[in-house]
Amino acid sequence: MRKLFAEFFGTYWLVFGGCGSALFAAGIPNLGIGFAGVSLAFGLTVLTMAYAVGHISGGHFNPAVSFGLWASGRFSAKELVPYIVAQCVGATAAAATLYSICSGKAGFAIDNTKAGAFASNGFGAFSPDGYSMQSAFMAEFVLTFFFLIVILGATDKFANGKFAGVAIGLALTLIHLVSIPITNTSVNPARSLSQALFVQGEALSQVWLFWAAPILGAVVAGLVYKNLLQDHSEA
């Protein structure tokens, strides 16, 4: 249960900090943090939680990461479902908190006909800059693939593990810098689901892509790292 609570809190913080920065701070005239600030916020959530609770659960905070670690042989299949449930519940609880805070502002309403509503992910007309489903799938696949390569490499038994959280947090920042205009950046199925549940409409109908592409990218990365990059000699 300690591991599941750690995954709950870590994923909650990721969604609250990352999506919260997009909702509250990105668009303030003259003072807003913009895309770069939101990208950094997502990276900081993972970095901080990696050191806060990563030693308890492994610091996945993302179903795709759990699948990637399983594919690499570093995570048990029997723990996949409990971890993913904890991550999705944590993400949804964070989205509910964000919704409650947003509701305290006069005139707040989610316009689910707009791209990026309530920090949701999307493609086509619901991509922030109008990218197609194929482009969105490719971006989410490739970026999640490299995210897992960074995670697996930084946490390898031969790596300097003290800086793993820094490398992983900066990788997530870079991923957001690249892909916010494409999909509003997912690479995390729990993060996508949590926002889509509150937006409904097209955001919810498109959420399948933000499960399929990240998980597929993560699994391929896990297999590639295990078979082509990992040093199987004794530490």
C-alpha positions as CSV (number, residue, x, y, z in Angstrom):
1,M,0.0,0.0,0.0
2,R,2.9,2.3,0.6
3,K,3.9,2.0,-3.0
4,L,0.3,2.7,-4.2
5,F,0.0,5.7,-2.0
6,A,3.3,7.0,-3.3
7,E,2.1,6.6,-6.9
8,F,-1.2,8.3,-6.0
9,F,0.6,11.3,-4.5
10,G,3.2,11.5,-7.2
11,T,0.6,11.5,-10.0
12,Y,-1.6,13.9,-8.2
13,W,1.3,16.4,-7.9
14,L,2.2,15.9,-11.6
15,V,-1.3,16.8,-12.8
16,F,-1.9,19.5,-10.2
17,G,1.4,21.2,-10.8
18,G,1.6,20.7,-14.5
19,C,-2.0,21.2,-15.6
20,G,-2.5,23.8,-12.8
21,S,0.3,25.9,-14.2
22,A,-1.4,25.8,-17.7
23,L,-4.8,26.7,-16.2
24,F,-3.8,29.4,-13.8
25,A,-0.4,30.9,-14.8
26,A,0.2,30.4,-18.6
27,G,-2.0,33.1,-20.0
28,I,-1.8,36.0,-17.6
29,P,-1.1,39.1,-19.7
30,N,2.5,40.3,-19.3
31,L,3.1,38.0,-16.4
32,G,2.1,34.6,-17.7
33,I,4.6,31.8,-17.8
34,G,3.6,30.6,-21.4
35,F,4.6,27.3,-22.9
36,A,8.1,27.3,-21.5
37,G,6.8,27.8,-18.0
38,V,4.3,25.0,-18.3
39,S,7.0,22.7,-19.7
40,L,9.2,23.5,-16.7
41,A,6.4,23.0,-14.3
42,F,5.7,19.5,-15.6
43,G,9.4,18.7,-15.3
44,L,9.6,20.0,-11.8
45,T,6.7,17.9,-10.6
46,V,8.4,14.7,-11.7
47,L,11.8,15.9,-10.4
48,T,10.4,16.8,-6.9
49,M,8.3,13.6,-6.5
50,A,11.2,11.4,-7.8
51,Y,13.2,12.5,-4.7
52,A,10.2,12.7,-2.4
53,V,8.6,9.3,-3.0
54,G,10.6,7.7,-5.8
55,H,12.5,5.5,-3.3
56,I,9.1,4.1,-2.1
57,S,7.4,3.1,-5.4
58,G,10.1,3.6,-8.1
59,G,8.5,7.0,-9.1
60,H,6.5,5.9,-12.1
61,F,3.5,8.4,-11.9
62,N,2.5,7.4,-15.4
63,P,1.0,4.1,-16.8
64,A,3.3,4.3,-19.8
65,V,6.3,4.3,-17.5
66,S,5.0,1.3,-15.7
67,F,4.5,-0.5,-19.0
68,G,8.0,0.5,-20.2
69,L,9.6,-0.7,-17.0
70,W,7.7,-4.0,-17.2
71,A,8.8,-4.5,-20.8
72,S,12.4,-3.9,-19.8
73,G,12.2,-6.6,-17.1
74,R,12.4,-4.1,-14.2
75,F,8.8,-4.3,-13.0
76,S,6.5,-7.1,-12.2
77,A,3.4,-7.8,-14.3
78,K,1.3,-8.4,-11.3
79,E,1.9,-4.9,-10.1
80,L,0.8,-3.2,-13.3
81,V,-2.9,-2.9,-12.7
82,P,-2.6,-1.7,-9.1
83,Y,-0.1,0.9,-10.1
84,I,-2.2,2.1,-13.0
85,V,-5.3,2.4,-10.9
86,A,-3.4,4.4,-8.3
87,Q,-2.0,6.7,-11.0
88,C,-5.4,7.3,-12.6
89,V,-7.1,7.9,-9.2
90,G,-4.4,10.4,-8.3
91,A,-4.6,12.2,-11.6
92,T,-8.4,12.4,-11.4
93,A,-8.3,13.6,-7.8
94,A,-5.9,16.4,-8.9
95,A,-8.2,17.3,-11.9
96,A,-11.1,17.5,-9.4
97,T,-9.1,19.8,-7.2
98,L,-8.2,22.0,-10.2
99,Y,-11.9,22.1,-11.3
100,S,-12.9,23.1,-7.8
101,I,-10.4,26.0,-7.7
102,C,-11.3,27.1,-11.2
103,S,-15.0,27.1,-10.2
104,G,-14.2,29.8,-7.7
105,K,-13.6,32.4,-10.5
106,A,-16.7,34.2,-11.8
107,G,-17.7,33.0,-15.3
108,F,-15.7,29.8,-15.3
109,A,-16.9,27.2,-17.7
110,I,-15.1,24.5,-19.7
111,D,-15.6,25.1,-23.4
112,N,-15.2,21.6,-24.8
113,T,-15.3,22.9,-28.4
114,K,-11.8,24.5,-28.0
115,A,-8.4,22.9,-28.3
116,G,-6.7,22.4,-24.9
117,A,-9.8,23.1,-22.9
118,F,-9.0,22.5,-19.2
119,A,-5.5,21.5,-20.2
120,S,-6.8,18.5,-22.2
121,N,-5.0,16.7,-25.0
122,G,-6.2,16.5,-28.6
123,F,-5.5,16.1,-32.3
124,G,-7.0,17.6,-35.5
125,A,-9.3,20.5,-34.6
126,F,-8.4,19.8,-30.9
127,S,-4.6,20.1,-31.4
128,P,-3.4,23.5,-30.2
129,D,-1.8,24.1,-33.6
130,G,-4.0,21.9,-35.8
131,Y,-1.8,18.7,-36.1
132,S,-3.4,15.6,-37.5
133,M,-4.1,12.3,-35.7
134,Q,-1.1,10.7,-37.5
135,S,1.2,13.6,-36.4
136,A,-0.1,13.4,-32.8
137,F,0.4,9.6,-32.6
138,M,3.9,9.9,-34.0
139,A,4.8,12.7,-31.6
140,E,3.4,10.9,-28.5
141,F,5.1,7.6,-29.6
142,V,8.5,9.0,-30.2
143,L,8.6,11.3,-27.2
144,T,7.4,8.6,-24.8
145,F,10.0,6.2,-26.3
146,F,12.8,8.6,-25.5
147,F,11.4,9.5,-22.1
148,L,11.6,5.8,-21.2
149,I,15.1,5.5,-22.7
150,V,16.1,8.4,-20.4
151,I,14.4,6.8,-17.4
152,L,15.9,3.4,-18.0
153,G,19.4,4.8,-18.6
154,A,19.4,7.2,-15.7
155,T,18.2,4.5,-13.3
156,D,20.5,1.8,-14.7
157,K,22.6,0.0,-12.1
158,F,25.7,1.4,-13.8
159,A,24.4,5.0,-13.8
160,N,24.9,7.7,-11.2
161,G,21.5,7.3,-9.6
162,K,21.8,10.5,-7.5
163,F,21.0,12.5,-10.5
164,A,18.3,10.3,-12.1
165,G,15.5,12.6,-10.9
166,V,17.2,15.6,-12.5
167,A,17.7,13.9,-15.9
168,I,14.1,12.6,-15.9
169,G,12.6,15.9,-14.9
170,L,14.6,17.8,-17.6
171,A,13.6,15.1,-20.2
172,L,9.9,15.8,-19.4
173,T,10.5,19.5,-19.7
174,L,12.1,19.1,-23.1
175,I,9.2,16.8,-24.2
176,H,6.7,19.5,-23.3
177,L,8.8,22.2,-25.1
178,V,8.5,20.2,-28.2
179,S,5.0,18.9,-28.2
180,I,2.6,21.4,-26.4
181,P,1.7,22.9,-29.8
182,I,1.1,19.4,-31.2
183,T,-1.1,17.6,-28.6
184,N,-0.8,19.8,-25.5
185,T,1.6,17.0,-24.5
186,S,0.5,13.8,-22.9
187,V,3.1,11.0,-22.8
188,N,1.1,10.0,-19.7
189,P,-2.3,8.3,-20.1
190,A,-3.4,9.1,-16.5
191,R,-2.8,12.8,-17.1
192,S,-4.8,12.7,-20.3
193,L,-7.7,10.7,-18.9
194,S,-8.1,12.9,-15.8
195,Q,-8.6,16.1,-17.8
196,A,-10.8,14.5,-20.4
197,L,-13.2,13.2,-17.8
198,F,-14.0,16.8,-16.9
199,V,-14.0,18.2,-20.4
200,Q,-16.1,15.3,-21.9
201,G,-17.0,15.7,-25.6
202,E,-14.2,15.3,-28.2
203,A,-11.5,15.3,-25.6
204,L,-12.8,12.2,-24.1
205,S,-13.4,10.5,-27.4
206,Q,-9.8,11.2,-28.5
207,V,-8.2,10.0,-25.2
208,W,-7.6,6.5,-26.7
209,L,-4.7,7.9,-28.7
210,F,-3.1,9.2,-25.5
211,W,-3.2,5.7,-24.0
212,A,-2.2,3.8,-27.1
213,A,0.7,5.9,-28.4
214,P,2.5,6.5,-25.1
215,I,2.1,2.9,-23.9
216,L,3.3,1.5,-27.3
217,G,6.3,3.9,-27.3
218,A,7.2,2.9,-23.7
219,V,7.0,-0.8,-24.4
220,V,9.2,-0.5,-27.5
221,A,11.7,1.6,-25.5
222,G,11.7,-1.0,-22.7
223,L,12.5,-3.8,-25.2
224,V,15.1,-1.8,-27.0
225,Y,16.9,-0.8,-23.8
226,K,16.8,-4.4,-22.5
227,N,18.1,-6.0,-25.7
228,L,20.3,-3.4,-27.3
229,L,21.5,-1.0,-24.6
230,Q,21.6,-2.7,-21.2
231,D,24.8,-4.0,-19.9
232,H,24.0,-7.5,-18.6
233,S,27.3,-8.0,-16.9
234,E,27.5,-7.9,-13.1
235,A,27.7,-4.5,-11.4
